[in-house]
Amino acid sequence: MEQRIIFSRNIKLELAEAISESEHDRIFVLSDTHTAQLCWPRISGFLSLKGARLLTIDAGDEAKNLDTLSYVWTQLRQGGATRHSMLINLGGGMVTDLGGFAASTYKRGINFINIPTSLLAMVDASVGGKTGINFGGLKNEVGVFNDSKFVIIDTHFLTSLDLQNLLSGYAEMIKHGLISDEGTWASLMDFDITAPDFSQMQVLVRQSVAVKERIVEADPCEKGLRKALNFGHTFGHALEEWSLSHAAPGSAPLLHGYAVAFGLICELWLSCTRCGFPVGRMRQTVSFIRSHYGDVNISCDDYDALVELMRHDKKNRAGEIDCTLLAGIGDVRTDQNLSETEIKEAFDFLREG
């Protein structure tokens, strides 16, 4: 099923049209506690959503688990959902990932629409058909490829985000720039994300989504080219998973985009040493990341645990750690096998520069 992406100018009209074009005997809306408060009121009065039932789950990536998935299935059943019903996922990447998986598996699959409300969800999680949950301490360990019927992207929702969550999404945009072309990358390096012009942001978001759309269309199930989208994620997922159990008391684990940003530093360094990526471009990107995302609190004593997490990455083959690297901006090299020594040297560069 081809996913239709709508860059919204009138969400009331566009959502009504999307619903009318999708089979639905009942409508359910999935949100988390944050988006139920900040975003649901903006659309709850739409005539197209009259009678829709709101399902609310806990916020945060730690809620993207089997218990929450079971809760959504149960709420759908208790609400009388049939195989002809529809789920609208209103929220960030956690909501679109989990909601997409719930819809894809309930009654063997019902229609769903994604309305991403975070920058991360707009440029990454809601587009491309990846759905799933975390399992066994590993990110996105269980899931399916299945496109939503529509994705409605309305950058008005971004005004409710704090800088930290804007930066989390921006890391994925930087990745898209690095794997596409010099112009896209340069526009992201020049944009002031700390005081964003949201009209310009909409242009950058559209540009970023186009990069992902192009790759996903060519390789929907990640057999080859789509592995380009994993740039920054082999190290990033390990750092994100590690932080879930090692966050300082009273502090939150790394946001996904922050982990990806730190993963980009590691994988850009390896791209230089392994593939000849231009050092100047690497230094410019790393400088941008360090100045906006700060430092990650790991020591050399943590390396073995991080390497072990990397060994469990879904992208690996035959027990070896595989990674996507770059020979230049837009020059992608997939299936790069990494030695443990190289991995630890990349972590050294992340920590010490």
Salt bridges, closest charged atoms under 4 A:
GLU21 OE1 - ARG4 NH1 2.68
GLU23 OE2 - HIS84 ND1 2.70
ASP61 OD1 - LYS64 NZ 3.86
ASP61 OD2 - LYS139 NZ 3.09
ASP97 OD2 - LYS64 NZ 2.75
ASP124 OD1 - LYS212 NZ 3.03
ASP154 OD2 - ARG42 NH1 2.78
GLU172 OE1 - LYS175 NZ 2.84
GLU172 OE2 - HIS233 NE2 2.84
GLU172 OE2 - HIS256 NE2 3.02
GLU182 OE1 - ARG281 NE 3.11
GLU222 OE1 - LYS130 NZ 2.66
GLU240 OE2 - LYS139 NZ 3.14
GLU240 OE1 - HIS256 ND1 2.89
ASP304 OD1 - LYS344 NZ 2.82
GLU308 OE1 - ARG311 NE 3.98
GLU308 OE2 - HIS312 NE2 3.56
ASP313 OD1 - LYS315 NZ 2.70
ASP322 OD2 - ARG317 NE 2.83
ASP331 OD1 - ARG333 NE 3.16
ASP335 OD1 - LYS227 NZ 2.89
GLU340 OE1 - ARG311 NH2 2.97
GLU340 OE2 - LYS344 NZ 3.04
GLU342 OE1 - ARG274 NH1 3.03
ASP348 OD1 - ARG351 NH1 3.82
GLU352 OE2 - ARG351 NH1 3.69
